[in-house]
């Protein structure tokens, strides 16, 4: 079978799969600085950029940088909260070892009652072992004591 390419591909030695291009949806602070410097470099020396325009662009750059820093800070904060949540749930599960609990499981009509004998982490989620069954902490409806 013969493949017919576009006329623009006639002299091309690269296949379409080999050509890749990174497309950005958002301009970052480095892009903003490059644009500003290019504008200053190619401005008309007889009619330079107005000071008000230059100050406005610098203020925009400063605001962009501050928003980027805030975004990075929020990302770190979310990561820390996720870590603390995981550690907290593991601590809760360990604290249940030796205690009598009642769990309501979705596949059973009767609540499961028994002593927590162990704690396991399955897919990043802590589970307790009651009567040989692994139970997620969300299914425990009552802690009865030891």
C-alpha positions in Angstrom: 0.0 0.0 0.0 1.3 3.4 -0.9 1.2 6.3 1.6 0.6 9.8 0.2 2.0 12.6 2.4 1.1 16.3 2.4 3.1 18.5 0.0 4.7 20.3 2.9 6.1 16.9 4.0 7.8 16.3 0.7 11.4 17.2 1.8 11.0 16.2 5.4 13.2 13.4 6.7 11.6 13.3 10.1 8.4 11.3 10.8 5.5 12.8 12.5 6.1 10.7 15.6 9.6 12.0 16.0 8.6 15.6 16.0 7.3 16.7 19.4 6.5 20.1 20.7 5.7 21.3 24.2 2.7 23.5 24.4 2.2 25.8 27.4 -1.2 26.9 28.4 0.0 29.5 30.9 2.8 32.0 30.8 5.2 31.8 33.8 7.3 34.4 35.4 10.3 33.5 33.2 8.2 34.0 30.1 6.9 37.3 31.4 10.5 38.5 32.0 11.6 37.5 28.5 8.7 39.4 27.0 9.5 42.5 29.1 13.2 42.3 28.2 12.5 41.8 24.5 10.1 44.8 24.6 12.8 47.0 26.2 15.5 45.7 23.7 13.5 46.6 20.6 11.8 49.8 21.7 12.1 52.9 19.6 14.9 55.0 21.2 13.1 58.2 20.1 9.9 57.1 21.8 10.9 55.0 24.8 8.4 53.1 26.9 6.4 55.4 29.2 7.4 55.1 32.9 3.8 54.4 33.8 3.6 51.4 31.5 7.0 50.1 32.7 5.9 50.4 36.3 2.6 48.7 35.6 4.4 45.8 33.9 6.8 45.5 36.8 3.8 45.4 39.2 2.2 42.7 37.1 5.5 40.7 37.2 5.7 41.1 41.0 2.1 40.0 41.4 2.7 37.0 39.1 5.7 36.0 41.2 3.8 36.3 44.5 0.9 34.2 43.1 3.4 31.6 42.0 5.0 31.5 45.4 1.6 31.2 47.1 0.6 28.4 44.8 3.8 26.5 45.7 3.2 27.2 49.4 -0.4 25.8 49.1 0.9 22.7 47.3 3.3 22.1 50.2 0.6 22.7 52.8 -1.7 20.2 51.1 1.1 17.6 51.0 1.8 18.2 54.7 -1.9 17.8 55.6 -2.2 14.6 53.6 0.9 13.2 55.5 -0.6 14.2 58.9 -3.9 12.7 58.0 -2.3 9.4 57.1 -0.2 9.4 60.3 -3.3 10.3 62.4 -5.4 7.4 61.0 -2.5 5.0 61.5 -2.3 6.2 65.2 -6.0 5.7 65.6 -5.8 2.2 64.2 -2.9 1.3 66.5 -4.8 2.7 69.5 -7.6 0.2 68.8 -5.4 -2.8 69.3 -6.7 -4.8 72.2 -10.0 -3.0 72.3 -13.4 -4.5 71.7 -15.1 -2.9 68.7 -18.4 -3.2 66.8 -18.2 -2.8 63.0 -21.1 -2.5 60.5 -20.0 -4.1 57.3 -21.9 -3.5 54.0 -22.0 -7.2 53.1 -23.4 -8.4 56.4 -26.7 -7.8 58.1 -25.4 -8.3 61.7 -22.7 -6.0 63.1 -19.3 -7.7 63.7 -18.1 -7.5 67.3 -14.7 -8.6 68.5 -11.3 -7.6 69.7 -8.9 -5.8 67.5 -5.8 -8.1 67.2 -3.7 -6.3 64.6 -3.4 -3.3 62.3 -2.5 -3.5 58.6 -1.9 -0.9 55.9 -3.6 -1.9 52.7 -3.2 0.4 49.7 -2.2 3.2 52.0 -5.2 2.8 54.2 -5.0 1.5 57.8 -7.2 -1.5 58.6 -7.8 -3.3 61.8 -8.1 -7.1 62.1 -11.2 -8.2 64.0 -12.1 -12.0 64.2 -9.7 -12.6 61.3 -11.3 -10.0 59.1 -9.7 -6.8 57.8 -11.9 -3.8 58.5 -11.4 -0.2 57.4 -11.7 2.4 60.2 -14.8 3.9 58.5 -16.8 0.7 59.2 -16.2 0.8 63.0 -19.4 2.0 64.6 -18.6 1.6 68.3 -15.5 1.1 70.5 -16.5 -0.8 73.6 -13.3 -0.8 75.5 -11.0 -3.7 76.5 
